[in-house]
Amino acid sequence: MYIDRLFFINAVVDYLLLLTTAQLMGLPLRRGRYIIVSIVGGLYSAAAMVFPLLGQWWVKCTVGLAIALMAYRREAERWRAAALYFLLSGAMAGAMLAVTLRAGQESGTLYFATVGWRTLLLSAAGFYGLLTLLFYQKAKHGGGELMEMTVDAFGRRCRIQVLRDSGNVLRNPVDGQPVLVAESEAVRSLLPEAAAAIIMGGDGPEDKMAALYDAGFTAFTLLPYHSIGCSEGLLLALKSDAIQAGSRRIPRALIALYHGKIGRGVYHGLWGGERYGAAMAEDSAVDTALQAG
């Protein structure tokens, strides 16, 4: 096999493995990063063909781990993602071995057969398609519902990972704009220390609102809502400078502060605004199907 084809095949296979791992774990698909990391993997495969020492099993394991950690370095579950990447790599290698053995039987050679690079790529693509189909419900999280949003407030900026959730129809009752629901802890870096101390306390929304106004913080409001299991209630909300949702910047959007965990560490907020893709059903772990009252 020519070294350029070896590079190309390994880069494509690495990309499909990284993409499949992210989909199965419900991670956001950082395609640009996966492409760059896959190119690194392809270059390693080509170099291992020239320098046999690089083909040692311990070098392969080290490089594989480095590739996975580079690809998922921003994820909270990067080590689990790396472990799944290795498992999928083994499964794909087994699938390709099966194709090779099958071709060997058909050609009369039991243990070896020369399989074309097109066949290898089609096998890898078929493996990716099969896993995506079998684990579609899990893959949906990574297929378009998870996104990164930028939030500006108090002259500061932070980025949080959110889930696009059609069950979250919370709106600003004044102008009808969608409201971002976010964990208080996820946006804490935006808040002045005095405001953060009040918000992270154990008082109810009304008491926090009063304390914030007494302390001179006027960029907050109370937002009425109702949800399944709660006929009515109030959420403390931050009036942001702006939020960036996809390619659209929404000035003065409200951020409803949820005092708890929303996405078990995978995502930290819910966005029910523009529907950039298929909507996600209501998350079973947290009752977040909110509606303005």
N, C-alpha and C positions, 0 to 999 in steps of 0.2 A: 504494500500500500504506500502511495506517495505521502511524503510528510505533510504536504498542504492539505490533503484529504483527511489525514489523521487529525490534524489540528481542527479542521472544520467539523468533523463528526463529533469529536470530544467536546467542542465548544457548544454545539447544538444539544447534545445529550445532557451536558451539565446545566444548560439553561432550562431544559424541560424538567430536570430533577429539582432544580431550585424553585421553579414555578409550581410544580406539583406539591412540593413540601409546603410552600406558603398557602396554597389553596386548601390543602387538607387540614392545616392548623388554623385556618381563618385569619391569616395575616394579610396585611395590605400588600398588593403586588407592586413591588418596587422594581419594575421591569428594567429601567435604565441601569440600576446597580447590578441586577442579575446578568445583564448582557456583559458588563465590564468584568465581573467576576468569572463568567463563563469563558471569556477570552483568556483570562489568566489560566484557567484550567486547561484550555486548549493548548496554550503555549507550553505548559508543563508537560502535557502528553507528547508534544513534538520533541521537547528537550529530552524526555526520558528515552525516546527512540534513538537519540544521538549519544546520550550518556547513560549507559546501562545502570550505573549506580543509582540514578534517580528512580529506577524502576523497582527498587527494593520495597517490600511490603510496608515497612515502617515509614518510609518516605511517602508512599502513597497515602497511608493513613493520616500522616501529619499534614500533607497538602490538602487532603479532603476535608479535614477538620478546619484548616485555615480558610478554605473556600466557603464552608458553611457559616463560619463565624463572621467573615467579611460580609456575606450576603445578608445575614440576619442580625447584624451588630446593634441595630436600633430597637430590636424587639425584646420585650421583657422575658420571653421564653426562648431565648436564643439557643440554649443548650438542648432543650427538647427538640427544637427545630433541627439542630445539627444531628441529633440521634436519629430522627426520622429521615433526614437526608441520607444517612448511611444505610438505613434499612431499605429505602427505596433504591439506592444504588445497587445493593445486593440483589434486590428483586429484579431490577432491570437487567443486570448482568446475567441472572439466571434465565430470563426470558430470551435474551440474545443467544445464550448458549443453547437453549432449546431450538431456536431457529437454525443455528449452525449444525446441530446434530441431525435435525430433520433434513437439512440440505445434504449432509453427509450420507444419510441412509439412501436418499434418492439418487445420489451419485455413485453409490456402491462403496463408499468409504465410511466406516462406522464412527470413527472418532474425530475426523477432521474434514472440513470442507471450506472452500474459499467462498465467502459470502460477499456479494457486492456492497459497496458503500451505500447505494440507494436502498438496498434491503435493510441494512442496519438502521438507517434513518427512519424508514417506514416502520420498523419494529419499535423504535423508541417513541415515535409519534403515536403509534397504536397503543403502547403501554400507557402513555400520558392520557390519551383519550379514554381508555378503559377506566383508569383510576378516577378521572374527573366525573365520568358517568356514574360509577358505583358509589362515589362519596359526594354526590352533587349537593346534598343538603348542607354538608359541612363546608364544601368548597364555595358555596354561595357567599360566605362571609368575605372571602378573598376575591371573589369575582366581580366586585363592584360596589358592595355595601359599605366597606370600610374606607375611610378617607381621612386625610390629615387636614385640620383646619387651623388657621392662624387667627389669634385673638389679640387685639390691641386695646389696652386700657391703662389709665394713669401714666401714659407715656412709656409703657413697657409692652413687650410682646412675648407671647408664648405660643407653642404649637401643641395641639392635643389630637389624639386619634379618636375619631367618633364613628358611630354606626348610623348609616342612613336608615331610619326606621319609619315606615308608613304609619305605625301605631302612635307615633308622637306627633300630634296635631296641635301642640301648644302654640298659641299665637299671642302677640301683643294686642290686648283689647283696644288700644288707642288707634294704632295704624294698621293692624292686621298682619304685620311682619312675623315670619316664623321666629321661634325662640330656640336657641341652643340650650339644651339641658346638659350640664357638665358637673362632674364631681368637684366639690369645693377644693379638694386637695390638688386637683389637676390644674387649677388656675391660681393657686395660692401665690405663685411667683409674681403675679401681676399686682398683687394687693400691697398697700403700705402695711407695715408691721402692726400698727394699731388696729387697722381694719381687719387684718387677718386674724388677730387675737379674738376679736369679737365674733367673727363669722365661724371660726373653728370651735367656738365654745358650745356648751350644751343647751343654751336657751332656745326658745321657739322663734320662729321667723318674726313675729311681731316685736318681741323683746330685742332681738338683734337689730331690727330696723330702727327702733327707738334709740338704742345705744349708738348706732352708727351716726344718726343725725345729731345726737348730743355731742359726738366727737368731731363733728364738722364734715362728715362724709355724705355728700348729697347724691352721689352717683349710684344710688340703690333705690329699689322700689319693691313693692309686694305684688305678686302676680297670682290672681285666683286661678284655680284649676280643679278639675275632678278627674278621677281615674277609677278603674275597677277596684272595688273594695273601699273606696273613699269617695263619698258623695260630694264633698267639697273640701277645700283647704287653701293654704297660701304657701307660696314659694318665695324666698328671698331671691331677688334678681339683680344682677349688675348691669348697668347701662354702659356698654363698651364704647370705645371710640369707633371700632369697626371690627367685623370678622370677615375672613376670607374663606369662602366656600367654593372649592373648585377654582374656576377662573373669575368668579364674581365676588366683588367686594361689597359688603352690606354695611353701610355706616350706621352707627348708633343702634346696633342690634342688642337685644336683651339676652343675657345669659342667666338662666335659672340655675341656682346653686343647689346641688343635691348633696346632702350631708351623709355620704355613704359611698359604697362601691357600686358601679353600674355594670361593667363588662368583665369582671374577674381578671383584671390586669391586661386584657387584650385591647379593650378600648375604654375610654373614660368620659364619653359623652354620647348624646343622641341628637341627631339632626333630622327634622321632619320637613325641611324646606323643599328646595328643588329636587325632583326625582331624576337623578342622573342615570339611574339604572333600575333594575327590578327591585321592588320594595321588600324589606325583610319583615317577617312576622314578629310579633311582640316577643321580646326576650323573656324567657320563663324565669330567670333568676331574679329579676327586679321588676316591680310593677311600674312601668314607665310609659304606659299608654295615657298620656296626659292631654287634657283638652281645656282651653281657656273657659272659665265660667262666666 
